[in-house]
Structure formats: structure tokens, C-alpha cells
Amino acid sequence: MQTVTVSPKYQVVIPKAIRETLGLRPGQKMRVLGFDGRIELIPDRDIAELRGFIKGIDTRIEREKDRV
């Protein structure tokens, strides 16, 4: 875990190792959530990047009778 400092303008720098691991780009939008006493940053992804992300999911589940 790395530590960052909040600037007087309430800005933080995401460490390089994390930026590279997540493939973050300058100008990329992030979702910001306050959750259970912490801040979570969730990168927005282009719809093209999401293509095939559930490939191989098992869809053979038993469904309730009132669901189609």
C-alpha cells in the first residue's frame, strides 16, 4: 500500500505503478465513491474495452418460474 498526500487544492497523484497496472491515461474520467469510510476511484472504460469481458460466463443457471 502506498501513501499519497492531499494538496491544498484537494488533489492527489496516483502512483506510477498503479497507473501502469490499471492502464490509466491522462484525461481519463474516474468515478468517485465514498464507501464504508474510504474513497474509491473507479476508472471509466470505453465501451469497446468492455467487449467480451464476460466471455465464458456460465449461463446455465436455474431460473425462477416468474423470470424469463
C-alpha positions in Angstrom: 0.0 0.0 0.0 1.3 3.4 -0.9 0.6 6.7 0.7 -0.3 9.9 -1.1 -0.8 13.5 0.1 -3.8 15.7 -0.5 -2.7 19.0 -1.9 -4.2 22.4 -0.7 -6.5 22.1 -3.8 -7.6 18.6 -2.7 -5.7 16.9 -5.4 -3.8 13.6 -5.2 -1.3 12.0 -7.5 -2.0 8.3 -8.4 1.3 6.5 -8.0 3.0 5.5 -11.3 2.9 1.7 -10.5 -0.9 1.8 -10.0 -1.4 4.0 -13.2 0.6 1.5 -15.2 -1.1 -1.6 -13.7 -4.6 -0.2 -14.4 -3.7 1.3 -17.7 -4.8 4.8 -16.8 -4.4 7.6 -19.3 -4.2 11.4 -18.8 -7.6 13.0 -19.1 -9.4 9.7 -18.4 -12.6 10.1 -16.4 -12.9 8.4 -13.0 -16.0 7.6 -10.8 -15.5 8.7 -7.2 -17.4 6.9 -4.5 -17.4 7.3 -0.7 -17.8 3.8 0.7 -17.5 2.5 4.2 -15.2 5.3 5.4 -13.0 5.3 2.3 -12.7 6.8 -1.1 -12.8 4.6 -4.2 -11.8 5.7 -7.7 -13.2 3.6 -10.5 -11.9 4.3 -14.0 -14.5 4.8 -16.7 -13.8 2.4 -19.6 -14.6 2.9 -23.2 -17.4 0.6 -24.3 -15.0 -1.0 -26.8 -12.8 -2.1 -23.9 -15.7 -3.9 -22.4 -16.4 -6.1 -25.4 -16.1 -9.8 -24.4 -15.4 -9.1 -20.7 -18.0 -11.8 -19.7 -16.8 -14.3 -22.3 -17.1 -17.8 -20.9 -19.7 -17.0 -18.3 -21.9 -19.9 -17.4 -25.5 -19.0 -18.4 -26.9 -22.4 -17.5 -28.5 -21.4 -14.2 -31.9 -22.5 -12.9 -34.2 -19.5 -13.1 -37.2 -18.7 -11.0 -40.5 -19.5 -12.7 -41.6 -15.9 -12.8 -38.3 -14.9 -14.6 -37.7 -15.4 -18.3 
